[in-house]
Each structure stands twice: as C-alpha cells, then as structure tokens.
Amino acid sequence: MRMYTTVWCGYCQRLKAQMGREGISFEEIDIEVDPDAAAIVESVNGGNQTVPTLVFDDGSALTNPSIGQVKERLATL
C-alpha cells in the first residue's frame, strides 16, 4: 500500500501514527516532491491533490480515511 502525503498535512501525520500503532506497513510518498505521485492523487480524487490518499495493491484508493476504514479495506484484500 502507498500513502500519498505532504509534510505539512496534519491528517497525514495522524493517520501515519495510527497505522504505525496498528502495525500496518505502507510506503509514504510526498506529492510535493514527486510530480508523478501528485498526478496519481489527482487521478483518484477528481483532479484534487487531497491527502492523505491511500492506494492499495489492487488499485483501489481511499482519501482521508479513518483507521477503521483502512483496516476494513485491508481485511477485504
């Protein structure tokens, strides 16, 4: 799973901490450093660079999810 973030995003910091506590591993990608990552985020968010955006191995995505939503999605993969 990939988590698209920015360094200044409070929602990103919170979700990263929650996922760490739950032992959920992910690859973090800063969309302000990687223009290709920004394009991916835009493609799943109607043209918006909304973070955090999680993209799962099956190609599905969640935008600004709760930790419960993340765990629920992981349980179905």
N, C-alpha and C positions, 0 to 999 in steps of 0.2 A: 504494500500500500504506500502511496505517496501523499504527503501532506504539503500543500502549497500554502505558503505563508509570506508575511513580511516581518521585519524585526520589530516594528512599532505596533503590531496588532495585539491588543490585549486578549481578544478572543482566542487567538492562536496560542498565546502563552498559556492560557488556562487549559485549553484542550490538550496541548502537549504534556502539561503536568498531569492531567487526569489519565491520559493514555500511559504515561510512564508508571504511574501508581498501579494501573491495571495490568502492567506487563505487556502492553500492546506495542509491537515494534512497527516502525514506519521510517520512510525516507523523507526528510524535510528538504523542500526546495523553495528558495526565496524568489518570488516572482519579480522583484525589483532588480535582481542580479541576472536572472535568466529570462530573456525575452521570449524564448520558446515556451517556457513554463507559463508566462503571462498569457500567451495565446491559448494554451490548453485550458487555463482557468476561464478565460473569456468564452471558449467554445462550449463549456458546460454550464455557464451562468448567463446566457442570453447577452453576451457582449460585455458583461461587467467583470471587473477584476476583484471579485469578492473572495475574501479569505477569512478563516481557513476553508479551503476546499480539499476534500479527500477524494482521491481516485483509487479505486480498488483494482485488484489484479484482473477482475472480469470486465473492467472498463466502466463500471458504474461509478457514480460520484455522489457525494453528499456535501452540501455547503453549510458551513457554520453549524455542524451537528452537535447534539449533546453527546456525552459519553455513552449514554444509554442507546442512542441511535447507532453509534459506531459499533457497540457490542452486538446489537441486534443484527446489523448488516453482516458483521463477521461470522455470526452464527449460521447465516444462510449460505455462505460461500463454501 
